[in-house]
Each structure stands twice: as C-alpha cells, then as structure tokens.
Amino acid sequence: MTDLQALVERYHADPTPLHHEAAVLAGVPLVRSLVGKVSVPDSPLACRDDLEGAGLVGLVEALNAYSPTGGASFMTFAYLRVRGAIVDYLRQIDVLSLDKRRRMAAAGRVADDLRQELGGEPPDRDVAKRLGISLRDYDRLLVEAQARFALSLDAPVGDGGGGVLHDLLPDGAAGSGFADADRDHTLDRVRTVIEGLPQRTRAMVGMYYDDGLTLRQIGEVFHVSEARVSQILGKTMLTIRAQLEAPVHARAA
C-alpha cells in the first residue's frame, strides 16, 4: 500500500498538482473507512457518495493545513478533520423531528429505569410497552438513534450543553486539575455503563468504535442483520446518554 505519510510530505516539500492528487488519492481509504462506520440516514442527501464527498473535502482541508514538522502523523491529523467534515454534513441534513429527539431521550431514560428495576438488560418489548409505542416503532427508533449517533461522540451531553461525548476520550494533550478530574469521572461512568451491558453488546461496541468494523461486518460475525446491529448500538448510545444526563442524586438513589 502506498505510504500516505511519505506522499503528504512529498507534496509539502514540492506542492505540485500531481503530488497533491497523489496524496489525496492515498487518503481515500481513510475517508471510506470513516464513511463505512456510518449508518446512512433516510435522506436523499445522505447516500454513501455524498458522505464520501464531504469526507474528501475534509481530507483536502487537512492536507493543506497539515505541517510535517508539527509532530503528529498526517493520519492522526486528517482523521479528526475528515470525521468532523462528515459529522458536519450529517448535521446539515439532519431532519429528525423534535418529537423523535424527545422520544429518543425518553427511551434512554425508560430503559435505564427498567434496567435498575430488573437488575439486568430489559427486553425491547418491555421498553416499547412503557413508552407506549409498538415494538416495531421502537426498533425503528433505535435504528434512527444509531444513525444519529454514528460518529456520535460529537453529540452534546447534559442539559447545560457543556461538552460532547468525544471530549471524554483519552487525550494526551489534555490539561490538568479539576477539568481532568471531571473528565476522568465521566469516562469512568461511561465504562461502568458499557461493562454492565451483555457480553455480545460489549463486543459489538468494541468492534464498531474500537476496531472500525462496519455494521454489516459485525452482523456477519454474530449472524444477525445489519439493522439489528444498528438497533443494538442505538440502544447502547441511548443508555450511555441517559446515564450521563441523569442527575447525580438520581444515580445515587
């Protein structure tokens, strides 16, 4: 495989159109990898080609802004730019109704309440019943949640809008003091939620967010449909958000 870093450095040393094109082409697999993690929303503006186009814009911006002497590899630098470009595009075409957003939030809270009552993961039918919707509508809501939260660590957390889930990921450049303590505490809560999930669900989360497998690839491993994987991941994201947004006194009760 062509060395992306070498091509990027060659372009910055000799910024000709030919070298620029070669570097961009070498970065296309990164764009497609990130797009492959997205469950495409039900929108005529959100086909794979559209998302790849948005990612390529981010890739070109990353190539032009990158400094080979900055210390970071181009792959690391471009990952954030490409990912951000795809997320921004999805936000622009997001037509999810306010009612569905509220239902997603309610679903997360209801599932969390049932989880505490039952001492384990509640069946989907029980969550749907308490929400007052059909199982089919609940399954559809979970798919929509996964599509919305794909690359979802950029979604706002908490009622006060004081950060995003992506900020909870480990960052070697993070500062120290109270901010770090709060970050570590929240990250511990996320880990606690994930550790309490069924083993298969934990494995799916790891495959999707850590290993970068697509929904289809995960489905092939567990012999379930791509839609079912999407539902499981959607439920997981709702669970994490419900836990993070719950008041401290409610969690301690």
C-alpha positions, -999 to 999 in steps of 0.1 A, spaced: 0 0 0 12 35 -9 27 53 21 3 82 28 27 100 51 55 99 26 32 113 -2 19 140 21 55 151 30 65 150 -7 36 173 -15 46 198 12 82 197 0 71 201 -36 35 213 -38 27 205 -74 -8 195 -86 5 160 -93 18 155 -58 -14 169 -44 -35 145 -63 -13 115 -53 -16 125 -16 -54 129 -18 -59 96 -36 -38 78 -10 -61 93 17 -93 80 1 -92 47 21 -93 67 53 -124 86 41 -141 54 31 -133 37 64 -150 65 83 -180 66 60 -183 28 64 -189 34 101 -220 55 94 -255 40 92 -268 63 64 -299 83 75 -331 80 54 -324 111 34 -319 116 -4 -289 138 5 -272 111 25 -260 84 1 -225 70 5 -212 91 -24 -224 123 -7 -207 113 26 -175 104 8 -177 138 -10 -180 156 24 -151 135 38 -129 143 8 -134 180 14 -122 174 50 -92 154 36 -82 182 13 -85 208 40 -64 186 63 -37 182 36 -35 219 31 -34 227 68 -10 199 79 25 207 89 50 178 86 71 194 114 42 196 138 49 162 154 16 145 146 12 120 118 -10 130 89 -33 100 95 -40 113 131 -44 149 119 -66 140 89 -88 116 109 -102 144 130 -107 167 100 -124 141 79 -145 129 107 -156 164 115 -165 171 79 -187 140 77 -204 149 111 -210 185 99 -226 172 67 -249 149 86 -259 177 109 -267 199 80 -291 173 65 -305 161 99 -343 163 96 -350 143 127 -381 159 142 -381 174 177 -407 147 187 -383 119 177 -354 135 196 -376 136 227 -387 100 222 -350 90 219 -343 108 252 -373 92 268 -363 57 255 -329 60 272 -345 70 305 -371 43 304 -345 16 295 -324 28 324 -353 27 348 -362 -8 338 -326 -19 340 -325 -8 376 -358 -24 384 -350 -57 367 -313 -58 376 -304 -65 340 -309 -55 304 -347 -51 298 -363 -68 268 -371 -44 239 -408 -52 242 -409 -40 278 -392 -7 269 -416 -2 240 -446 -10 262 -436 15 288 -430 41 261 -465 34 248 -453 25 213 -452 -7 192 -421 -29 192 -417 -21 155 -417 16 162 -392 11 190 -369 -9 167 -371 19 141 -363 45 168 -332 26 178 -320 25 141 -326 62 139 -307 67 171 -277 47 159 -277 67 126 -279 100 145 -252 89 170 -229 73 144 -197 93 148 -219 104 177 -193 113 202 -198 148 189 -234 149 202 -239 173 231 -240 158 266 -261 170 295 -288 196 299 -263 225 301 -246 219 267 -213 218 285 -194 194 262 -196 165 239 -190 128 243 -160 130 221 -143 151 248 -144 121 271 -120 101 251 -84 100 264 -63 129 252 -26 130 259 -26 168 254 -53 174 280 -46 198 308 -46 191 345 -66 199 376 -104 200 380 -111 196 343 -91 163 342 -108 150 373 -143 157 359 -133 141 326 -119 110 343 -150 107 365 -173 109 334 -152 85 315 -154 60 344 -192 63 343 -192 55 306 -170 25 312 -193 14 340 -223 15 317 -205 -5 290 -193 -31 314 -228 -36 326 -240 -45 291 -245 -81 279 -213 -96 266 -224 -97 230 -234 -60 231 -200 -51 246 -183 -70 218 -203 -51 192 -195 -18 207 -158 -27 207 -159 -39 171 -177 -7 159 -160 20 179 -125 5 186 -119 -19 157 -137 2 130 -158 -27 116 -190 -18 97 -225 -27 107 -225 -54 80 -192 -69 91 -204 -71 127 -237 -87 116 -218 -114 98 -198 -122 129 -229 -126 151 -252 -139 123 -277 -111 127 -289 -84 102 -272 -51 98 -304 -35 110 -303 -55 142 -267 -44 149 -278 -8 143 -306 -12 168 -283 -27 195 -257 1 190 -285 27 191 -298 13 223 -263 14 238 -259 51 229 -292 60 244 -282 41 276 -249 59 278 -265 93 273 -293 86 298 -267 77 324 -246 108 317 -275 131 317 -292 117 349 -289 140 379 -263 128 405 -289 123 432 -309 102 409 -280 79 401 -272 76 438 -308 68 448 
